[in-house]
Amino acid sequence: MNKESEIVILAVLLIASAVVLSYQKARRATEKAKAQSEFLSNMSHEIRTPLNGLIGLNHMMMLNIDKEEQREQIKDWLLKSYGTANYMLSLVNDVLDVSKLQAGKVELVMEPVMPETMIDAIWSMQHDNIVNRHVEFTIEKDISVPCIRTDEIRTKQILMNIIGNAAKFTPPGGRITLAVCQEKIDDTHVEMIYQCKDTGVGMSEEFLEKIFEDFSQEQNPVSGSVKGTGLGMPLSRLIVEAMGGTIQVESKINEGSVFTVTIPCAVEEAVSEYRNQEIEMLGCEGCAQEDGEDEKGKKLYREKSVCVLLAEDNELNSEILREILQEKGFQVVHVENGREAIKKFEESAPGEFAVILMDMQMPIMDGCTASKEIRKMDRPDAKAVPIFACTANTFKEDQDRALESGMNDFVSKPIDVENLLEKLSKWI
């Protein structure tokens, strides 16, 4: 073979390689564009469907608000509207969680956890939902290490997703069993194994291959519809993998499904101290409210002239918060940005404001900057007054930024009224 032939062959090989690389690049770009298009299409459907319901319910309530005979119907519409709004909130939270986990930006909060207590809490949260469907729900525990170090909230999120799906796809008369056990890895680590078995309708082989893909859903023969966002399982897998574990699923049509989650955890030595703290917390949460306690609280706040400084630029949000707080007996002073909050606090008497609710994103001056300025003031209550970040910024870095600015606590929007009032009672 002469030199010219070698050059020609080399040139052909280089051109072929370039063509192959170009094709692969084009295919990846096409697949990416298709995935993005499908994602946007699914998101549009998942958001617009409940939003259509909300708009329709509000329209019907506006038409009938003055009709006394429609009072019970309006109550029903309000309950449906509330449930639909919560569904939309869960959808937004799931999408944000998936995006953050896929980008590797979510930090796990590893802390001492009593697995037995955690499982009992899951049983309590899911029991009524499952039993009301006439499905048996049992838990089997084989736990030798009483305290581990893990992310309790994320672990609950995984198990609630799996058990919730089992409840939706198991017909009346069926059974759901959550088995929890531990396997020793070494002297300082164990594997937590959570296995959820159901006698539900099962899944097809085709669906099993894509169950962990975003927005994957299968028709529910129990209800005759598709329910959920299709993000629960992808989100669960991402969380499990972020925790160094695995999630597996086996299923057969008309026989049921088995989900097995395995998560490695460090053994926590400080059992007794943590157990005492947990018992104390459970004791507080389990305290029953006495009759008339809410009215007593309102009267107490009014008599003590408990005043809240509310910094919120959104008119609707400020109106809602003012109504909630005033109905509970608080006095409320409202300002629209951080600079006004500083000015109002400077003009107040020491101790006049029992707490400050501070939005993080406001015009003129944001909440974090305003909090820093308040903490610098030379007056006795500047460093002591509780300041809550009351904001739609819910990522961990947002919470860290709020705490670093001198705020004491964090209340996310949409506001959980009971959570807000509980925090106020704790700090005031």
WOBELCOR-V165546 format. One record per run of one state. SS is the DSSP state (hx for helix, st for strand, lp for the rest). FROM is the first residue (numbers start at 1). TO is the last residue. If there is no record, write none. Layout:
ss | from | to
SS | FROM | TO
SS | FROM | TO
//
This chain:
ss | from | to
lp | 1 | 2
hx | 3 | 64
lp | 65 | 67
hx | 68 | 102
lp | 103 | 110
st | 111 | 113
lp | 114 | 114
hx | 115 | 131
lp | 132 | 135
st | 136 | 142
lp | 143 | 147
st | 148 | 150
lp | 151 | 151
hx | 152 | 168
lp | 169 | 174
st | 175 | 186
lp | 187 | 188
st | 189 | 198
lp | 199 | 204
hx | 205 | 208
lp | 209 | 219
st | 220 | 220
lp | 221 | 224
st | 225 | 225
lp | 226 | 231
hx | 232 | 242
lp | 243 | 245
st | 246 | 252
lp | 253 | 255
st | 256 | 267
lp | 268 | 270
hx | 271 | 285
lp | 286 | 292
hx | 293 | 303
lp | 304 | 306
st | 307 | 311
lp | 312 | 314
hx | 315 | 327
lp | 328 | 330
st | 331 | 335
lp | 336 | 337
hx | 338 | 347
lp | 348 | 352
st | 353 | 358
lp | 359 | 366
hx | 367 | 376
lp | 377 | 385
st | 386 | 391
lp | 392 | 395
hx | 396 | 404
lp | 405 | 408
st | 409 | 412
lp | 413 | 416
hx | 417 | 427
lp | 428 | 428
//
